[in-house]
């Protein structure tokens, strides 16, 4: 899992059946301090996120398919929550 920031949407006229009815968003990975990195994922949105939102992403294929209740699908990353605040503590 990681925290990311939604930077855009994906529109596809031809896609796998697993993506029918699903909203796809581009999510940039963030550092723990909230800085955008060069890495990103295309995620299925289950939390009704929008561009600019900070989100919690599950980027493990089996878990993502379980959340979407699909046994076999080309899905690896799913937005599972919208992040309101991050509090880092040093130990």
N, C-alpha and C positions, 0 to 999 in steps of 0.2 A: 504494500500500500504506500501511497505517497500523496502529498498535497500538491495540487496544481492550480493553474489559472486558465479558465476557458478563454481561448483567443479567437475562435471562429466556429462556423458550422460546416458540415459536409453534406453535399447534395449529390446523390447518385441515381441516375435513371435506370441503370442495370446493376443489380446487386443480388447477393445470395438471399434466399428466402428467410434466413434467420434475421435479416435486417428490415424486413417489411414491418412498417408501423413503428420503427425505432428511430429516435432522434440521435444523430451522430454529431459529436462535438470534438473540435481539436483542443487538446489540453496540454499546455506547456508545463513541464515539471518545474517545481520551485525548490530552492535550497531551504534548509530549516529556518533561515532568516527571512525568507520570502522573496528572494531574488530569482528572476526567471532564468532558466538554463537554456541550452541549445537543444535539449531533448523534449520530445512531445509524443503523445499517443492520440489516436483517434478512438474515442470512447463512446459506448452506448450510454445514453443518459437515462438514469432511473430516478433522478432527484429533481427533475424540472429546472435544471441550471440554465444560465444564460451567459452570453459573452461578458467577460469581466468578473464573473463569480470565481471565488476560490473554492475548490472542491476536493473531496476525498476520493481517490481513485483506487480501486482494486484492480491490479494489473497482473492477475494470475488466471490463466485460461479456465481451469476446472472450476474455480470459485465463481468466475464471471458467468460461466454457463449454468451453474447451479442457481445463481441469483435470477437468471432469466428463464429458468426451468426448461433448458434445452440440453439434451444429451450430447448431440453432435452439432457443432456450429463453429464457424471461423471467427469466434469472438474471444478477445483476450483481455480487454480493458473495459471496466464499467464504472461510471460515476455513481457512488453509493451515498454521498451526502454533500451538503453545502457547508463550508467552514465559516463560522462567524468570527472566531478569534483564535489565535495561536499564542500560547504563553510558554516561552522557553525558560527553563531554570537550569542553572549550572550546579553541578554536584561536586 
